[in-house]
Structures are given as C-alpha cells and as structure tokens.
Amino acid sequence: MSTLTDVQAKADAALAQITAERDLDNAVAAVVNKQVADITDLKAQLAAAIAAGNDPVALQKLSDTIDALLAADTANAKIVTDAVTAGTPAG
C-alpha cells in the first residue's frame, strides 16, 4: 500500500515532467508557427514572381519545392497532433 508521502512524490514528479513538457510544447508550437509564416511568405513571393513574368521552368521548380515544404510541414504537424491526442486522457 502506498503512503501519502509516496503518492505526493509521484504527483510532484508528474508535475515536474508536465511543466518541462510545456516548454517543449511551446518550442514545437513556435517552430510550426514559423514554418507556416515562412511558407506563406514563399507563396506570396512566388505569386509576385509569376506576376513579373519569370522563367516558367524556374517558377514550376519553385512551386514544386513550396508544395513539398507544405507537405512536409503538414506531415510534421500530424505527428505532433497524433502524439498529443494519444497522450490526452478522454474527458
């Protein structure tokens, strides 16, 4: 049988872990938000380059790269979302 001291020690350890994870969660959120901003900026620059009449082959290559960035960002976000969902107790 656990003593109240044992339970308190486990609760303290769990709180410390959750607090540390919050720092990690904030760091992940900052990275994701920066990636979204970067992709949005790249899309705007691509639109400007298209409007300026640049080389169609170079534009297509840039467009494909931006699409790949978006796909990778979406895949990374899904990994984080799945992990958070798996670790969240049902209400």
FENHU-V283618 format. One record per residue. RES is the residue in one small letter. PHI is phi in radians with two decimals (NA if undefined). NEAR is the number of other C-alpha atoms within 10 Angstrom. Layout:
{{RES PHI NEAR} {RES PHI NEAR}}
//
This chain:
{{m NA 4} {s -1.34 7} {t -1.58 8} {l -1.01 9} {t -1.12 9} {d -1.10 11} {v -1.12 11} {q -1.09 12} {a -1.10 12} {k -1.15 12} {a -1.13 12} {d -1.08 12} {a -1.13 12} {a -1.12 12} {l -1.09 12} {a -1.10 12} {q -1.16 11} {i -1.12 13} {t -1.09 12} {a -1.13 11} {e -1.15 12} {r -1.03 12} {d -1.06 11} {l -1.15 12} {d -1.04 15} {n -1.13 11} {a -1.15 12} {v -1.09 14} {a -1.05 14} {a -1.12 12} {v -1.11 12} {v -1.08 17} {n -1.08 12} {k -1.15 12} {q -1.09 15} {v -1.08 16} {a -1.10 12} {d -1.11 13} {i -1.15 17} {t -1.05 14} {d -1.12 12} {l -1.09 15} {k -1.09 16} {a -1.13 12} {q -1.17 12} {l -1.11 18} {a -1.04 13} {a -1.15 12} {a -1.16 15} {i -1.12 14} {a -1.09 9} {a -1.40 9} {g 1.34 9} {n -1.27 12} {d -0.95 10} {p -1.04 11} {v -1.17 9} {a -1.15 11} {l -1.11 16} {q -1.15 13} {k -1.08 11} {l -1.13 15} {s -1.06 16} {d -1.10 12} {t -1.14 12} {i -1.12 17} {d -1.06 14} {a -1.15 12} {l -1.05 16} {l -1.10 16} {a -1.10 12} {a -1.16 12} {d -1.10 16} {t -1.11 14} {a -1.11 12} {n -1.12 13} {a -1.09 15} {k -1.14 12} {i -1.04 12} {v -1.14 16} {t -1.05 12} {d -1.08 12} {a -1.17 11} {v -1.15 12} {t -1.07 11} {a -1.14 10} {g -1.61 9} {t -1.74 9} {p -1.15 7} {a -1.18 6} {g -1.29 3}}
//
